Amino acid sequence: MTDHLMATYRRLPVRFERGEGAWLWDSEGNRYLDALSGIAVCGLGHAHPGVRDALCEQARRLVHVSNLYQIPGQEALGARLCAAAGMERVFFANSGAEANEAAIKLARLHANRRDVQRPEILVMENSFHGRTLATLTATGNRKAQAGFEPLVSGFVRVPYDDLDAVETAAQNRPNLVAVLAESIQGEGGVVPPSPGYLTGLRELCDRHGWLLMLDEVQSGMGRTGRMFACQHEDVLPDVMTLAKGLANGVPIGACLARGEAAEVLGPGSHGSTFGGNPLACSAANAVLDALEEDALPERAAELGERILSGLRDALDGVDGVVDLRGRGLMIGVELDRPCAELVSQALTDGLLINVTAERVVRLLPPLILDDAQADQIASRVARLVRAFLQQDGQPAG
Ligand SMILES: *Cc1c(COP(=O)(O)O)cnc(C)c1O
């Protein structure tokens, strides 16, 4: 019964009891292939032995102590993430929204120290950065914001993947101090920017003295074929945020920074009771172990190519299919009409997928798929999409 839960989610009528790798089983014993990973969270699949053992071992010794004390697992995780991302310091939180809140506060404090009175942060249309007030304001989705006014001031919005618009904003907004953008837009419809866009943002930030803050909450942790999606362009941001895939389902978020940005937050300026506690960090360290040992970012690139080419073979030129795109295991099938029903049709078929931005089937499968599972995802999604387009008939008016 969901009577006592606030109705923030429209839940599908299924209860999962157990998972293993890319498979899930419901309370009736039915098996499902997971092409969503709890929305890009369980990148190592379900019940991953390394994560499971790390969690059990840590739970037996110590779950939580508070950041009033030194936490070796957090220090190790911080060092490893910094090495992987080219960053210098990390603040640990519990979610993507909190990681972005830390980035926003950091940008403001940095501006304040340089005597910029009313600092502004440049954000993108169709972006998603979270549901807290500041991150909701940064989010480029009017529907998500509706009713929560007054929103937070100090954000300026431009279209994504449009460097001219950023340059124009630079001319008109003297108080801009930072750019916050996803390296690949996720909720906005799986939108990788044009080649050169992130490099262009980096150059504009350098020219205008802004911080480049990249939200890798969804695209990070190996999913797109590199550890972080900005590494496809060899772009180094000043601030990077992580969460979703970082601890395979244990809540954690991270705000990484380098250079001046790494020295901004100090005692009293920010904090978190739970952030980076021993339990969450043990899971995240186990995730990093597995990503490294099994070369999972490289594998994600391979699997992504495999799924995308399977989808192309089956869906290219099909009426109603507008675009097939993605990078690694962040894949979108854009249709010409709203297609939310596809989610429950796939569920009935034993497949977990998602639809975002109304018309985009989004696939975020775990990085531990075998080739046969990848092929199954491609063929089953293609079959569902074809059937949906035929049954639905009416193209969008
Ligand atoms: C999911 C997501 C967030 C928010 O993460 P929460 O953990 O739900 O707060 C922020 N940014 C991006 C890009 C996301 O995909």
The ligand as an SDF file (V2000), in Angstrom:
LIG
                    3D

 15 15  0  0  0  0  0  0  0  0999 V2000
   19.8730   12.7710  -11.0540 C   0  0  0  0  0  0  0  0  0  0  0  0
   20.6200   14.0080  -11.3350 C   0  0  0  0  0  0  0  0  0  0  0  0
   20.8010   14.9940  -10.3570 C   0  0  0  0  0  0  0  0  0  0  0  0
   20.1270   14.9300   -9.0060 C   0  0  0  0  0  0  0  0  0  0  0  0
   20.5740   13.8540   -8.2500 O   0  0  0  0  0  0  0  0  0  0  0  0
   19.7450   13.4310   -6.9080 P   0  0  0  0  0  0  0  0  0  0  0  0
   20.6320   12.3860   -6.3240 O   0  0  0  0  0  0  0  0  0  0  0  0
   18.4320   12.9150   -7.3680 O   0  0  0  0  0  0  0  0  0  0  0  0
   19.6300   14.6330   -6.0800 O   0  0  0  0  0  0  0  0  0  0  0  0
   21.6020   16.0820  -10.6610 C   0  0  0  0  0  0  0  0  0  0  0  0
   22.1850   16.2030  -11.8600 N   0  0  0  0  0  0  0  0  0  0  0  0
   22.0220   15.2850  -12.8400 C   0  0  0  0  0  0  0  0  0  0  0  0
   22.7180   15.4740  -14.1500 C   0  0  0  0  0  0  0  0  0  0  0  0
   21.2300   14.1620  -12.6140 C   0  0  0  0  0  0  0  0  0  0  0  0
   21.0600   13.2770  -13.5920 O   0  0  0  0  0  0  0  0  0  0  0  0
  1  2  1  0
  2  3  1  0
  2 14  2  0
  3  4  1  0
  3 10  2  0
  4  5  1  0
  5  6  1  0
  6  7  2  0
  6  8  1  0
  6  9  1  0
 10 11  1  0
 11 12  2  0
 12 13  1  0
 12 14  1  0
 14 15  1  0
M  END
$$$$
